[in-house]
Amino acid sequence: MAGAMSLREKAVFAGLGVFALYALTVAYFFLAGRAQWTAAADKYERAKATCERERKVISERSLWDQRYEEEASRIPVVDDGKGADTAWMRVIGDMASSNFLFTSTLKAAGETDMDDMKQTTVDIAWSGAFESLVKFMWEIENTDKGKFDITFLSFSQGKAKGYLSGNMTLNCIFKRK
């Protein structure tokens, strides 16, 4: 019987098989562990970079506070008894007129609280030349008459050649006395 193995040979092959399985298991765990270690090291480096950026921002807090105070001091103050929506619609209408942007509708929403400031939204239906629109938008963003933010703008070809028409939404920020 050439094909029959002795008990000793079977034990040796079984031992080699167990050793091979053990070696494969160890190799798998080392390779998987290395991938996890690399992922963890990458995550650590990203967290470290984020921490450094945040530490830098925190160290510049006095600068950010100073900039905030400068900007907050430029925010207009509206008397308690005075309607803010009509005041802003007048300012916006004057800026639009000075830039030859025609407003057919100015509609203000109510005031909303934002910590120590207030905000009102003004919807505008407008028409005019492209250049007039650009000048108006520049003035809205750079005026000292108020703090405005354009949150929505749409436009289409106007009825007259070379003119546009559309809608715009402005947020107006202010304080109350």
Residue, then its C-alpha position, 0 to 999 in steps of 0.5 A: m500500500a503505497g497510498a496509505m500514510s502512516l499515523r506519523e505522516k498524517a500528524v506531520f501534515a496536519g501540523l503543517g496545515v495548522f501552521a500554514l493556516y496560522a501563518l495565513t491568519v497572522a499575515y492577514f491580520f498584519l496586512a489588515g492592521r497595516a491598512q487600519w493603521t495607515a487610515a488611523a494615521d491619516k485621520y490623526e494628521r487631518a485632525k492635527a491640521t484641523c486643531e492647528r487651524e482652530r488654534k490659530v483662529i482662537s489665538e486671533r480672537s482679539l483681532w476677530d472681535q475688533r473686526y466684528e466691533e468695527e463692522a457692527s458699529r457701521i450697522p444702522v440703528v432704527d428708532d423703536g417707533k419707526g418702521a424699518d421696512t419703509a426706511w429700507m424701501r426708501v433707501i433701496g428705491d433711491m439707490a435704484s433710481s440713482n443707477f437708473l434701475f426701475t423698480s415696479t415692486l418693493k415688498a418688505a417682510g417683517e422683522t426677524d431677530m438675530d441676537d442683538m440685531k434685526q433683519t428684514t427682507v425686501d423683494i424687488a421686481w426691477s427692470g433696466a440695462f445690465e450696466s444699471l443692474v451691476k452699478f446698483m448691485w455694487e452700490i448695495e454691497n458697498t454703501d454706508k447707508g445700510k448693510f444689505d445682502i443680495t440673497f436671490l437674483s433672477f433676470s430675463q430679457g426685458k420687453a425693450k431691446g437691451y433691457l433686462s427685468g427680474n426679481m431680487t431679494l435683499n436682506c437688510i440688517f439693522k439694530r433697534k434703539 
